[in-house]
Amino acid sequence: MKYIPEPFKIKMVEPIKVTSREERAEILARAHYNMFGLPAESVYIDLLTDSGTGAMSDAQWAAMMRGDEAYSGGRSYVHLMDVAGEIIGYDYLQPVHQGRAAEKVLIPLLVSRRGQIVVANTFFDTTRAHVGLAGARPVDNVCQEGLDSAKAAPFKGNMDIPGLEKLISKHGDNVAAIFMTVTNNSVGGQPVSLKNMRETYELAHENGIPVCLDAARYAENAWFIHEREDGCQERSLRDIAREMFSYGDMFVMSAKKDGIVNMGGMVGVRDDGELIAKVKSNVISFEGYLTYGGLSGRDLEALAVGLEEGLDPDWQRYRVGQIQYLGDKLQQAGVPFQNPVGGHAVFIDAGRLLPHLKWNQYPGHALATQLYLEAGIRSCDIGSYLMDRDSVTHEEQQAPFEFTRLAVPRRVYTQSHMDLIAEALADIAHAPEKVPGFRITWEPPVLRHFTSRLEPIG
């Protein structure tokens, strides 16, 4: 186990509160055992998400002071377009306030009639929900290696190409679009190879199907390609990223990940004047004028700098190395996880760690609850609890994995924090039968994991 030293210095600190186990038990009950309901001040290490939770650099904070807050045509918009255009290479780029806003703008424009399907290597929660809200059915189609958490493979986030061929053959023009999620979050933050992206894009275009990239963690995916794919070791991350984007007709991005900002997102479209016009109309209706897209000028400036910083190889070496260090500690302790680790998180295989719990007792959520109770560490379920009910039958849906995601914020935590996380999970793994399952006592119809109420069983 080797911890990669931080390629930065710390010049500002934020105190964090230490609570007792008894206090945390009361806090969990008041929050109805929902991780999103916990007050942040009661959390010691917050691994709920890496979305917008990172620390910005001195260059980003300095850039914010240059923010042009003009309603229309501000120079901060022009700066972002120059930087993003050079990295991505699309005809049209549009800032929005976050990733799900990008999905709200674009996805309804891809679904022409109810009952169509949209295929992805794997959808994440908000993308899956927006496909359903647009009247289509989301279908996951990840490669077989991605379905075996114990088996190490370099690109477990890949699209299953034979499976995609079968879906296209079966559904024909009823396939509205294909989504390629990079990295593949729901399968453990696993990367997608350039070869797989190219094959997916070519197959889609042979059948007249548009391809959309979910590019929230495109820079981390580029780093994995640089490290693992034949012929890419001498290529720059910027060069790899440019090729990645070439295998999509459009993209949505939560810039709160690899853009290393606290708020922001983007939509991009290539070579389609009609679609661009419709995107503009939706942005004005939902987000604000085109040259700010729901963001302040200072947010646009911070994002322009963050996109550049996210492609720094020294940064990515540390970023992925920190996650690998945590994975190595957990492997030493016998804690099962999606192997190898992802770029932004370690996904604990709670189904294997807690075999006494059935899938509909939500092992991923149960482990997240126990981790907070024992050590004040907040994480979240990426499993059957995350899945909304079937839109037709309203029955529970079983996820392929029961994961507990430890999503590490960028530039926030140190080696000591990683050690504490590993120690807490090792302690739980020594007596897993003590972890109770959960049942839902109330849930909304869509994206239930954000606001549901639960209670322990027994």
PLY file of the C-alpha trace (Angstrom):
ply
format ascii 1.0
element vertex 458
property float x
property float y
property float z
element edge 457
property int vertex1
property int vertex2
end_header
0.00 0.00 0.00
1.46 3.30 -1.11
-0.25 6.61 -0.51
0.36 9.09 -3.34
1.40 12.42 -1.76
-0.94 15.33 -2.37
0.18 17.54 -5.30
-1.05 20.63 -3.43
-0.68 22.51 -0.15
-3.49 23.23 2.29
-4.00 26.91 3.07
-7.49 26.91 4.60
-9.16 24.43 6.96
-12.74 23.76 8.04
-13.35 22.25 11.49
-15.40 19.05 11.61
-17.40 17.86 14.60
-16.95 14.57 16.41
-20.16 13.02 17.78
-20.75 10.07 20.09
-22.37 6.81 19.03
-25.40 7.62 21.16
-25.78 11.00 19.48
-25.52 9.42 16.05
-28.20 6.86 16.91
-30.60 9.70 17.77
-29.64 11.64 14.64
-30.31 8.60 12.44
-33.75 8.09 13.97
-34.67 11.77 13.49
-33.57 11.51 9.84
-35.75 8.39 9.36
-32.55 6.49 8.53
-32.11 8.38 5.26
-28.48 9.35 4.60
-29.59 12.49 2.73
-31.53 13.57 5.80
-28.49 13.73 8.09
-27.36 17.24 9.04
-23.93 17.75 7.47
-22.56 19.15 10.72
-23.18 15.75 12.35
-20.97 13.96 9.80
-17.27 13.42 10.48
-16.20 12.11 7.05
-18.71 12.78 4.28
-18.57 10.26 1.44
-22.20 10.68 0.36
-21.12 12.06 -3.02
-18.21 13.59 -4.87
-20.62 15.93 -6.69
-19.88 19.56 -5.86
-18.21 18.63 -2.58
-14.59 19.18 -3.62
-12.24 21.98 -2.60
-11.51 24.59 -5.26
-7.97 25.77 -5.94
-6.46 29.20 -5.33
-6.59 29.74 -9.10
-10.32 29.04 -9.11
-11.00 31.38 -6.20
-8.95 34.09 -7.90
-10.85 33.57 -11.16
-14.16 34.01 -9.35
-13.22 37.59 -8.54
-13.12 38.24 -12.29
-16.66 36.98 -12.83
-18.66 39.08 -15.27
-22.24 39.10 -14.00
-23.75 40.52 -17.19
-27.08 38.89 -18.01
-26.20 38.48 -21.67
-22.88 38.03 -23.48
-20.57 38.27 -20.46
-16.84 37.71 -20.88
-16.92 34.85 -18.33
-19.19 32.93 -20.72
-16.75 33.60 -23.56
-13.86 32.37 -21.40
-15.66 29.12 -20.56
-16.60 28.54 -24.20
-12.98 29.01 -25.28
-11.63 26.54 -22.70
-14.39 23.92 -23.07
-14.43 24.22 -26.85
-10.73 23.47 -27.07
-11.09 20.38 -24.84
-14.35 18.99 -26.24
-14.50 20.16 -29.85
-18.29 20.40 -30.28
-20.22 22.85 -32.42
-22.46 23.98 -29.58
-21.76 24.11 -25.84
-24.25 25.29 -23.27
-23.70 25.93 -19.55
-26.45 24.83 -17.15
-26.54 24.81 -13.39
-25.85 21.07 -12.90
-26.01 17.64 -14.50
-29.67 16.86 -13.96
-30.51 20.22 -15.51
-28.58 19.12 -18.60
-30.66 15.91 -18.64
-33.89 17.86 -18.26
-32.93 20.05 -21.22
-31.75 17.30 -23.59
-33.41 13.94 -22.89
-37.02 14.95 -23.74
-35.71 16.05 -27.15
-34.38 12.56 -27.87
-37.57 10.63 -27.10
-40.06 11.09 -29.94
-42.83 8.84 -28.64
-43.80 6.99 -25.50
-42.66 3.40 -25.18
-39.26 3.83 -26.81
-36.16 2.49 -25.09
-32.89 4.23 -24.28
-29.87 1.97 -23.79
-26.83 2.71 -21.61
-23.75 0.89 -20.40
-25.48 1.73 -17.09
-27.68 4.66 -16.14
-27.16 6.60 -12.95
-30.16 7.64 -10.89
-31.09 11.05 -12.33
-30.46 10.00 -15.94
-32.60 6.92 -15.45
-35.36 9.08 -13.94
-35.30 11.63 -16.77
-35.55 8.88 -19.38
-38.62 7.59 -17.58
-40.12 11.06 -17.23
-39.69 11.54 -21.00
-41.84 8.45 -21.59
-39.10 5.98 -22.51
-37.76 2.89 -20.78
-34.12 2.83 -19.61
-32.24 -0.39 -20.38
-28.83 -1.19 -18.85
-26.36 -3.12 -20.98
-22.96 -3.36 -19.29
-20.29 -5.88 -20.27
-20.19 -9.22 -18.46
-16.98 -8.36 -16.59
-18.79 -5.45 -14.97
-21.27 -7.85 -13.35
-18.64 -9.73 -11.34
-17.40 -7.54 -8.50
-14.62 -9.95 -7.50
-13.05 -10.22 -10.96
-10.46 -7.60 -11.84
-10.60 -6.28 -15.42
-9.29 -3.00 -16.88
-12.53 -1.70 -18.41
-15.50 -3.08 -16.50
-17.64 -0.08 -17.45
-17.76 -1.05 -21.15
-20.92 -1.40 -23.19
-21.83 -5.00 -23.99
-21.51 -4.81 -27.79
-23.17 -8.18 -28.58
-25.96 -7.26 -26.17
-26.39 -3.90 -27.88
-26.59 -5.60 -31.29
-29.38 -7.83 -29.97
-31.29 -4.89 -28.50
-31.08 -2.95 -31.76
-32.12 -6.01 -33.75
-35.10 -6.60 -31.46
-36.32 -3.00 -31.05
-35.20 -1.38 -34.32
-36.20 2.27 -34.62
-37.79 2.05 -31.18
-34.29 2.66 -29.72
-34.40 6.42 -29.16
-30.77 6.91 -28.10
-27.71 5.25 -26.60
-26.02 6.68 -23.50
-22.38 6.04 -22.69
-21.59 6.84 -19.05
-17.89 7.63 -18.44
-16.83 6.52 -15.96
-19.62 4.02 -15.31
-20.76 5.16 -11.87
-23.42 2.58 -11.00
-21.06 -0.29 -11.82
-18.44 1.02 -9.42
-16.94 4.03 -11.17
-15.45 1.67 -13.76
-13.85 3.09 -16.91
-14.78 2.62 -20.57
-12.13 2.01 -23.21
-11.69 4.08 -26.36
-12.10 0.89 -28.38
-15.48 0.20 -26.77
-16.64 3.78 -27.24
-15.63 3.64 -30.91
-17.41 0.31 -31.50
-20.56 1.56 -29.77
-20.57 4.76 -31.81
-20.05 2.95 -35.11
-22.80 0.41 -34.36
-25.20 3.17 -33.34
-24.54 5.18 -36.50
-24.96 2.15 -38.73
-28.49 2.00 -37.34
-29.22 5.74 -37.26
-29.24 5.98 -33.44
-27.76 9.05 -31.70
-25.14 8.58 -28.98
-25.03 10.77 -25.88
-22.12 10.78 -23.44
-22.75 11.20 -19.73
-19.37 12.88 -19.24
-19.40 13.80 -15.55
-16.10 11.97 -14.92
-14.56 12.15 -18.38
-11.13 13.20 -17.05
-10.90 10.24 -14.68
-11.92 7.98 -17.57
-9.19 9.54 -19.71
-6.64 8.77 -16.98
-7.66 5.10 -16.87
-7.36 4.93 -20.67
-3.91 6.53 -20.43
-2.85 3.92 -17.87
-4.56 0.79 -19.18
-5.33 0.89 -22.91
-2.75 -0.26 -25.42
-1.09 2.57 -27.32
-2.31 5.35 -25.00
0.54 5.59 -22.50
2.31 8.37 -24.42
-0.85 10.36 -25.16
-1.92 13.38 -23.12
-5.17 13.32 -21.15
-6.41 16.24 -23.24
-5.80 14.30 -26.45
-7.56 11.21 -25.09
-10.51 13.30 -23.86
-10.90 14.91 -27.28
-11.13 11.46 -28.91
-13.62 10.30 -26.25
-15.96 13.18 -27.06
-15.65 12.41 -30.78
-17.55 9.17 -30.14
-20.71 11.02 -29.15
-23.21 13.17 -31.00
-24.00 15.08 -27.81
-23.17 15.03 -24.13
-24.53 15.96 -20.73
-22.15 16.79 -17.89
-22.33 17.45 -14.21
-19.27 19.68 -13.94
-19.42 19.26 -10.16
-17.19 16.19 -10.57
-14.25 16.52 -12.95
-14.85 20.26 -13.38
-14.02 20.49 -9.64
-16.63 23.17 -8.94
-19.38 23.36 -6.35
-22.06 24.11 -8.94
-22.24 23.80 -12.72
-23.01 21.61 -15.69
-22.94 21.56 -19.48
-24.79 20.29 -22.55
-23.01 19.84 -25.87
-24.30 19.04 -29.37
-22.44 18.29 -32.59
-23.59 19.01 -36.16
-27.34 19.38 -35.69
-28.83 22.83 -36.14
-32.38 21.67 -35.42
-31.45 20.00 -32.14
-29.31 22.96 -31.13
-32.29 25.28 -31.62
-34.45 23.06 -29.42
-31.76 22.90 -26.72
-31.58 26.69 -26.70
-35.34 26.93 -26.30
-35.36 24.54 -23.33
-32.43 26.32 -21.69
-34.18 29.69 -21.86
-37.34 28.11 -20.44
-35.71 26.09 -17.65
-32.31 27.58 -16.83
-32.02 31.23 -17.86
-30.44 33.07 -20.74
-28.02 31.15 -22.97
-24.85 32.93 -21.87
-25.25 32.13 -18.20
-27.47 29.02 -18.14
-28.46 29.29 -14.48
-24.92 30.09 -13.28
-23.33 33.27 -12.02
-20.36 34.73 -13.88
-18.06 33.68 -11.05
-19.28 30.07 -11.41
-18.46 30.18 -15.12
-14.94 31.42 -14.37
-14.34 28.74 -11.72
-15.50 26.05 -14.16
-13.20 27.29 -16.92
-10.22 26.88 -14.58
-11.49 23.59 -13.14
-11.80 21.94 -16.55
-8.10 22.63 -17.12
-7.08 21.42 -13.65
-9.06 18.20 -14.02
-6.83 17.15 -16.94
-3.57 17.68 -15.04
-1.84 14.24 -14.98
-0.25 14.91 -11.56
-3.71 15.61 -10.17
-5.27 12.50 -11.71
-2.38 10.30 -10.54
-3.05 11.46 -6.98
-6.82 11.37 -7.30
-7.01 7.77 -8.50
-4.09 6.79 -6.24
-5.95 7.94 -3.14
-8.92 5.74 -4.04
-6.58 2.83 -4.78
-4.94 3.25 -1.38
-8.32 2.95 0.34
-9.15 -0.10 -1.77
-5.84 -1.75 -0.82
-6.55 -1.18 2.88
-10.01 -2.72 2.53
-8.68 -5.68 0.58
-6.17 -6.33 3.36
-9.05 -6.31 5.85
-11.10 -8.75 3.78
-13.84 -6.24 2.88
-15.28 -7.11 -0.58
-15.65 -4.35 -3.18
-15.95 -3.82 -6.93
-12.45 -4.71 -8.03
-10.56 -2.73 -9.21
-11.65 0.49 -7.51
-13.16 3.31 -9.52
-11.71 6.74 -10.06
-13.94 8.58 -7.60
-15.10 5.93 -5.13
-14.79 2.50 -3.64
-17.99 0.49 -4.02
-18.30 -1.97 -1.12
-20.14 -5.15 -2.14
-22.60 -5.09 0.73
-24.47 -8.06 -0.71
-21.37 -10.20 -0.17
-20.40 -8.58 3.13
-23.91 -8.97 4.61
-25.16 -12.29 3.18
-27.81 -12.61 5.88
-29.77 -9.72 4.31
-32.08 -10.21 1.32
-31.82 -7.75 -1.57
-35.14 -6.12 -0.60
-33.76 -5.47 2.88
-31.30 -3.12 1.16
-27.85 -4.36 2.22
-26.15 -1.33 0.63
-28.22 1.07 2.69
-27.90 -1.10 5.80
-24.10 -0.96 5.62
-24.16 2.81 5.02
-26.32 3.25 8.13
-24.04 1.06 10.24
-20.94 2.92 9.03
-22.42 6.22 10.15
-23.55 4.77 13.48
-20.12 3.29 14.22
-17.81 6.05 12.96
-19.75 9.13 11.80
-18.94 8.34 8.15
-21.70 9.08 5.66
-21.98 7.05 2.45
-24.91 5.86 0.34
-26.59 2.86 -1.29
-26.03 2.09 -4.96
-28.29 -0.94 -5.14
-31.92 -1.98 -5.00
-32.86 0.84 -2.63
-31.59 3.31 -5.25
-33.82 1.73 -7.91
-37.26 3.25 -8.23
-40.21 0.90 -8.62
-41.05 -0.38 -12.09
-43.03 2.36 -13.86
-45.58 -0.17 -15.22
-45.95 -2.84 -12.53
-44.89 -0.66 -9.56
-43.01 -3.67 -8.21
-39.62 -3.41 -6.51
-36.68 -3.77 -8.90
-33.61 -5.77 -7.95
-30.30 -4.14 -8.84
-27.43 -6.24 -10.21
-25.34 -5.24 -7.18
-25.98 -4.18 -3.59
-23.22 -1.59 -3.26
-22.37 0.94 -0.57
-20.54 3.77 -2.32
-17.69 5.59 -0.61
-17.43 8.65 -2.87
-14.36 10.69 -1.95
-14.60 14.50 -2.44
-11.74 16.04 -4.41
-8.89 17.71 -2.49
-10.69 17.40 0.87
-9.51 14.38 2.90
-6.05 13.05 3.79
-4.39 9.67 4.37
-5.50 9.65 8.01
-9.11 9.89 6.91
-8.66 6.97 4.49
-7.15 4.91 7.31
-10.07 5.66 9.62
-12.60 4.66 6.93
-10.83 1.34 6.38
-10.63 0.63 10.12
-14.35 1.31 10.62
-15.34 -1.04 7.79
-12.96 -3.72 9.02
-14.64 -3.56 12.44
-18.08 -4.01 10.87
-16.79 -6.89 8.74
-15.74 -8.76 11.90
-19.39 -9.11 12.98
-21.57 -8.51 9.88
-24.55 -10.42 11.31
-25.14 -7.54 13.73
-26.15 -5.20 10.86
-29.96 -5.07 10.53
-31.88 -4.83 7.29
-34.30 -2.00 6.47
-37.79 -1.47 5.15
-39.25 1.66 3.56
-42.13 3.26 5.46
-42.76 6.07 2.94
-41.45 6.83 -0.54
-42.08 9.29 -3.39
-42.83 7.97 -6.91
-39.51 9.10 -8.46
-35.92 9.19 -7.12
-37.09 7.72 -3.84
-33.68 7.36 -2.19
-33.36 11.12 -1.73
-36.39 11.53 0.53
-37.72 8.08 1.54
-38.26 7.20 5.17
-37.00 3.88 6.49
-36.83 1.83 9.65
-34.62 -1.07 10.75
-36.11 -4.57 10.64
-36.12 -6.42 13.94
0 1
1 2
2 3
3 4
4 5
5 6
6 7
7 8
8 9
9 10
10 11
11 12
12 13
13 14
14 15
15 16
16 17
17 18
18 19
19 20
20 21
21 22
22 23
23 24
24 25
25 26
26 27
27 28
28 29
29 30
30 31
31 32
32 33
33 34
34 35
35 36
36 37
37 38
38 39
39 40
40 41
41 42
42 43
43 44
44 45
45 46
46 47
47 48
48 49
49 50
50 51
51 52
52 53
53 54
54 55
55 56
56 57
57 58
58 59
59 60
60 61
61 62
62 63
63 64
64 65
65 66
66 67
67 68
68 69
69 70
70 71
71 72
72 73
73 74
74 75
75 76
76 77
77 78
78 79
79 80
80 81
81 82
82 83
83 84
84 85
85 86
86 87
87 88
88 89
89 90
90 91
91 92
92 93
93 94
94 95
95 96
96 97
97 98
98 99
99 100
100 101
101 102
102 103
103 104
104 105
105 106
106 107
107 108
108 109
109 110
110 111
111 112
112 113
113 114
114 115
115 116
116 117
117 118
118 119
119 120
120 121
121 122
122 123
123 124
124 125
125 126
126 127
127 128
128 129
129 130
130 131
131 132
132 133
133 134
134 135
135 136
136 137
137 138
138 139
139 140
140 141
141 142
142 143
143 144
144 145
145 146
146 147
147 148
148 149
149 150
150 151
151 152
152 153
153 154
154 155
155 156
156 157
157 158
158 159
159 160
160 161
161 162
162 163
163 164
164 165
165 166
166 167
167 168
168 169
169 170
170 171
171 172
172 173
173 174
174 175
175 176
176 177
177 178
178 179
179 180
180 181
181 182
182 183
183 184
184 185
185 186
186 187
187 188
188 189
189 190
190 191
191 192
192 193
193 194
194 195
195 196
196 197
197 198
198 199
199 200
200 201
201 202
202 203
203 204
204 205
205 206
206 207
207 208
208 209
209 210
210 211
211 212
212 213
213 214
214 215
215 216
216 217
217 218
218 219
219 220
220 221
221 222
222 223
223 224
224 225
225 226
226 227
227 228
228 229
229 230
230 231
231 232
232 233
233 234
234 235
235 236
236 237
237 238
238 239
239 240
240 241
241 242
242 243
243 244
244 245
245 246
246 247
247 248
248 249
249 250
250 251
251 252
252 253
253 254
254 255
255 256
256 257
257 258
258 259
259 260
260 261
261 262
262 263
263 264
264 265
265 266
266 267
267 268
268 269
269 270
270 271
271 272
272 273
273 274
274 275
275 276
276 277
277 278
278 279
279 280
280 281
281 282
282 283
283 284
284 285
285 286
286 287
287 288
288 289
289 290
290 291
291 292
292 293
293 294
294 295
295 296
296 297
297 298
298 299
299 300
300 301
301 302
302 303
303 304
304 305
305 306
306 307
307 308
308 309
309 310
310 311
311 312
312 313
313 314
314 315
315 316
316 317
317 318
318 319
319 320
320 321
321 322
322 323
323 324
324 325
325 326
326 327
327 328
328 329
329 330
330 331
331 332
332 333
333 334
334 335
335 336
336 337
337 338
338 339
339 340
340 341
341 342
342 343
343 344
344 345
345 346
346 347
347 348
348 349
349 350
350 351
351 352
352 353
353 354
354 355
355 356
356 357
357 358
358 359
359 360
360 361
361 362
362 363
363 364
364 365
365 366
366 367
367 368
368 369
369 370
370 371
371 372
372 373
373 374
374 375
375 376
376 377
377 378
378 379
379 380
380 381
381 382
382 383
383 384
384 385
385 386
386 387
387 388
388 389
389 390
390 391
391 392
392 393
393 394
394 395
395 396
396 397
397 398
398 399
399 400
400 401
401 402
402 403
403 404
404 405
405 406
406 407
407 408
408 409
409 410
410 411
411 412
412 413
413 414
414 415
415 416
416 417
417 418
418 419
419 420
420 421
421 422
422 423
423 424
424 425
425 426
426 427
427 428
428 429
429 430
430 431
431 432
432 433
433 434
434 435
435 436
436 437
437 438
438 439
439 440
440 441
441 442
442 443
443 444
444 445
445 446
446 447
447 448
448 449
449 450
450 451
451 452
452 453
453 454
454 455
455 456
456 457
